[in-house]
Amino acid sequence: MYIQILGSAAGGGFPQWNCNCPNCRGVREGTLRAQSRTQSSIALSDDGINWILCNASPDIRTQLESFAPLQPARQLRDTGISAVVLLDSQIDHTTGLLSLREGCPHEVWCTEMVHQDLSTGFPLFNMLEHWNGGLRWNPIPLEGSFIIPACPGLRFTPLPLRSAAPPYSPHRLDPHPGDNLGLIVEDVKSGRTLFYAPGLGQVDEALKARMTEASCLLVDGTVWRNDEMQQRGVGTKSGLEMGHLPQSGAGGMLEVLEDMSQPRKILIHINNTNPILDEDSAERAELDRRGIEVAWDGMSIEL
């Protein structure tokens, strides 16, 4: 299985265009040892030729330009993207579909709840019908597993997660299973597995057991502390209120990952306020001590 990190930041990217927090200002001025990042998305393949896009970031055009296999130039109009999987209906995970309109129709896999959001509150499915048939919906079941024909060597198992629907969603305050998914992606030949969950608000014992069994974890790294947005003066909501488990504190991601020795542990979907973006910070040193990596744009993983 080939895994390409196209974007590793949370919504707004890093530096965020309108933010002058110490992280964003520092990376712009060159006083902070940190890498710029686009908004979260990954690509998966079983052969290095056909790729499945997991979430479609608003930064998709930049991401396509930075990873040559997604523009293989085999014919006059071409793409290496064979299907798109949406884990939720968040703006920063779906807006990129608008930039892919010239390549419609696209095979899009998502849950019933995500399809509802993208047909009502943010009607991408309706809008893109006018471009060569638009988006072909393939329902993701909430139980069992599925295989996407373009990459038959990968088996996908969805894991409904406790998180929040987007602010525009008609059921923002009425959460449903399927609003947000994690994925277990198995290479059917090797048996090695990826656990992917860029939005993870809570980890119970059953979910922790699934994480422990994985070969590699790509998990929510949005905020270091639950009150980070308030402390930085850039927001009023806590990490948990936004549907993201903070790294530090009781029950935080560091504690969840503490006893897991088998998986490779990588944080993704990192908010611009998070001190782990500063490679010289004490928080980054703590991750290094614990053997936890921080995803970066262009990072390649092979399982």
N, C-alpha and C positions, 0 to 999 in steps of 0.2 A: 504494500500500500504506500502510495506517495501522498504526502501532505504538504501543501504549500501555504504558508501564512501570507495572505495578501494584505491584510490590515490587522493591526493589533491593538488599536485604541478604541475607547468607548466613543459615544456620540460626540461629534464636534472635532474629533481627531486631536492631535498634539503637534504643535501648539494649537489650541482652539482659536479660531480667527478673531474673536472679540474678547479674548481673555488676557488679562495682564497679571494673573496670579504669579507667585515666584517661579513656578515651573515654566509656564509659558513665556514669561518675560526673559527668564534665564536662558532658555534654548534659543530664543530669537537673538539675544545679545551675545551669545557665545560664552556666557559665564557659567553655564551648567553643562556638565558632561552627560548628555542625553541625546537620544535619537528621535527625530521627528517620526510620527506615526500616522497612518491613515486609519479610517474607521473599520471596525472589525469584520473580517471575512476570511474564509479559507477555501482552498480548492483540493479535491480528493481525486485520485485516479488509481486504477488497478494495472494500467499498462503504460502510463506516462504520455498517452496520446489523447484519450477521451477523458474529460474532466467534469466533475460535478462541483458546481459552485454552491457553497454553503453560506447562505445569506448574500444579498446583493447590496453592497455598500454604496452610499452616494459618491464615494471616491473610486468607483469601479473603473472608470476610464484610465486613471493613473495606474491602478493596480494591473490592468490588462497590459499596459505598455511596459510595466516592470517585470513581467513574467512571460517570456517569449512563447512557451507552449500553448498559451491561450490565444495566440494569433499565429497559427502554423503556416498560413499563406499557401495552402494546397490548391486553391482555386481563386477566382476573382473576388468573391465574397466568402469569408471563411472565419471560423472560430473553433477553438478547442473546447468550448463550453457545450456539453451535451445535455445537461439538465441543471436545474436549480432547486435546492432544498432550502426552505425557509423555516427557521426554528421558532420564529415569532413574527409579529406584524409591526415591530418597531420601525419608526422612520429610518433610523440609521442602518437597518438590516434589509430594507425593501426598496428604498428610493432608487437604487441603482438599476432596477428593472426598467425605469423610464429611459435610461441611457442605453439600454440594450434593445430599444424598439426596432432599430434597423434590421436586427437579426431575427425578429419574430417570424414564425411562432416558436415559443420556448416551452419545454416541458417543465412545469413547476410542481414540486411536491410540497404540500403543507397540510396542516390539520383543518378540520371543518371550521374551528373557531378562527384561525388565521384567515381562511378563505372568506369567512363572513366579514371580518374587519376590512379586508382588501376588496370587498364588493360593496361596502356601505360607507363607513367612516372615512376611508381612504381608498376609493374605488379603482385601484390599479387594474384589476381584471376587466372592468367595464371600459376604462379609458383605452387600454391597449388593444381591445378588439378591433380597432380601426387600423391597426398595423398588421396586415397579413394574418389575421386570426388571433393575434395577441398571445395570451398565456393559456396553455392547456393544463388544466388543473388535474393533478393526480393526488387523491386523498391519502394522507398518512394515517394509518390505523393507530389507535392509542394502545393497542395490545398486539403482541406478535412482532414479526419483523417483515421487511420487504426488501426487494432487490430492484435496482434501477437498471433497465436493459442495457444502457450504454456502458455500464461498468459491472458486468455480471459477477466479477470476482470479489465484490464488496457486498456484505449483508448489513442492512441498517436496522437497528432496534431502537424505536423511540421511547423516551422516558419522560412522561409528563412531569413538569417541575412546578413547584410553588413559586410564582412570581407575579408580576402585574402586567395586565394588558396596557397598550399605549394610552396616553392621555386622550387621544381622539376617539378611542374605541367606545362604541355604544354601551359596552359592559365593563367599562374601566373599573367600577366599584363593585362589580359582580363577577369575580373570577371563576373561570371554568377550566376543567382539565383540557389541555390542548392549546391554551393561551401561550404557553412557553414550553419548549422541549429541550431536553438534552438528547444526545445521540450516542449510542454505542455502534461503532463501525468496525466490522470484523473482516479481515482478509480471509476469505474462505479456504485458501490454500495453506497459509501459514498458521491460521488460528489466532494471530496477533490482533489486538483490538485497541481502538482509540475511543476514549470517553471524551466527548466534546460538549461543553455547556458554558457558553459565554455569558449567560444570564442565569444565575443560581442564587436563589434567595434563602433556601433552607436545605439542610442535608439530614435526612433521618437515617436510621440504622440500615434499612433496606437499600437505600441509595448509596450509602457509604460502602456497603458490601460490594455493589456493582463497580464502584470506583476502585476498590482495592484489587479487584480481579483484572483490571485493564492493564495493557502494556504501556499506555501513555495517556496522561490526563492533560487536556487543554481546558482549563476551568476559569471561572469568573475571577478576574483580578481588578475589578472596578475601583474600589476604594480601600485604603489601608485601615481607616477607622470609620466607625459608623457615623460619626458626626462631622466627617471631613468637609462636606460642603458648607456647613455652618461655620466651622472653624476657619475655613479659607475665605469666608465672606462672599461666596458665589452662589449660594442656594439655601433653601430652608428645609429641604427634605433629607432624611437620613438615608444611608445606604440601604437599609432593610426596607424602608418605605418605597424606595425606587425598585425593589426586587433584587438587590444585590447583597450577598453576604460579604461583610468586610473581612479583611485578612486578620486583623488583630482583635484582641478581646476574647472573652469567654465564648466558646462555640464558634469562633471565627474560622476562616479557611486554614490558617496555620495550624490550629488545633485539629481540624478535620484531617489534614494531611499528615499529621505528626507521626502516626504509627504505620504509614503505608510505605513499605520497603520495595515492593515490586514495581509499581508504575514509575515511569519518567514523569515528573511533575512540572507543568508549565502553566503560568498565568497568562491570560489573554483578556481583551476588552478592558484596557486600563484607562481610567479617567485621567484627564490632564492635571488634576489636583493631587494625584497619588504620589507620595514621596519616593516610591520605588522607581519612578522614571529617572530620578537622579542617581546615576551609577556610583556616586561617592557618598550616598546617604547611609545613615545607620540602618534604615529599613531595608535597603538593598543588601547591605552586609548581612542582615539577619536572614534574608532569603538564601543567600549564598551558603550561610552556615547550615541551613536546613536542607540544602540540596534542591531548592525550588528555583526554576528558571523563569525568566520574563520573556515572553514572546516578542519578536521584532519583525517588522515588515521585511519580507524576503527570506525568512527562516524556512528551511526545508527539513522535513522529517521523513524518514523511511522506516516502515515497520514490516 
